[in-house]
Amino acid sequence: RAHAMKRKATKIHASPKWLSNEDRGRIVELYCEAARLTLETGVDYEVDHEVLLQGRTVNGLHVPWNLRILTADENNRRPRVWAAQ
């Protein structure tokens, strides 16, 4: 539970104030799409940050262009991106 709350706080702080309402809506759409895919397929889908919110050398942002939908299995076994590519 403590980890989940820390993650939520990190996400809030990683969301820039300059995001447009359209950008915020796109973030919501991605999470809804992941939930829809999970319900339709029975496979767990997650929204992943391509550049980690708390990386070793760089911190990613909680913005639509840093998010992608992956299966939970793909997300858990993929190498973590520590810097922008």
ROVEX-88704 format. One record per residue: residue in one letter; x, y, z of N, C-alpha, C in turn. Coordinates in steps of 0.05 Angstrom, whole numbers, plus 5000, padded with zeros to 4 digits. Atoms other than C-alpha are relative to their C-alpha. Layout:
BEGIN
AXYZXYZXYZ
...
REM end
This chain:
BEGIN
R501749765000500050005000501750255000
A498249774999505750485016501250044973
H498949985026508850334949498050124980
A502149905018502250474913499650305005
M500449724994501451144949502450174990
K497649865010508651344933499950034970
R500250005029507451164860498050214991
K502149815006501051584859501150295003
A498849744995504752184889502050074979
T498049955021510452114839498650074974
K501449945025505452104781498850285001
I501149734998502152734807502250214996
H497849815003508753094812501350004973
A498950025026510852844744498150104978
S501949895019504653144711500450304998
P499449725003506653824684497450175001
K502349824999501954404698499250104973
W500649895027502454614625498649804982
L501550195017498853984599497350124993
S502649905009492754174559497849805010
N502350174994485853894574499949764981
E499950215020486653494510502149795007
D497950194991493153184536499049845023
R501050144976489853014602497949804992
G502050185011484052704564501249764987
R498650225013488852284523501149805021
I499050174979491952014587497749825011
V502350154990485051814613499249794979
E500750195021483551484545501949765000
L498150224999489851064550499449815022
Y500750174977487950804619497449854995
C502650135007480850664595500449784979
E499450205020483550294534501349765012
A498750234987488049864577497949845016
A502150144984482049694622498249854981
R501750135019477749534561501349754988
L498650235011483049074531500149785021
T499950214979483648714598497349865002
L502750124999476148604601499449834976
E500650145024475548384529501649754995
T498250235006481447914526500549825024
G499350164976482247674598503050015006
V497249964995489547874593500450275013
D499649754986491948414641501750194983
Y498549795014494049054606500650235019
E499249784983497649644638500950234982
V498849775013499650344619502850045011
D497249994993507150394619501350274993
H498449765006511850994622502549904986
E497750085015517050904568502650105014
V497849904983521851354607498950015028
L500950034973521151184680499550265014
L500549764984518151694727502350065019
Q497849984982523951564774502349834990
G497750145011529951354733502550075015
R497449964987537151324754501250274992
T498749765010539451904710498050214990
V502049815011533052224684497349915010
N502750064992525852264707498150064977
G502049965021520352174656497650165010
L502449854993513852564655497649834996
H502650135004506752324662498450164979
V501149865023504852574593499249794979
P500950205019501252214535502249884983
W497950105018507452164492502149835014
N498250174985511151794547498549755010
L501650234992505651274556499449814977
R500850205020504050634520498649775015
I501550224989499550034532501649744994
L498750265002502949364545498549795016
T501150204981500748704573501650015025
A498650004974502648634646502549834998
D497750185003507248064626502350154985
E498049855015510848494574501350225017
N499149784983511349074623501949905022
N498350104978514348654678502649874991
R497550125008519648324636501750174981
R498549845018521848884591502250155015
P497849844987528449244605499050285004
R500849734994527349914637501750204986
V498649785014529250544599500850205021
W498949824979533750964643500550284989
A499649745011534651534595498350024974
A501549965025530951834536501549874977
Q498750135023532251454472500450194978
REM end
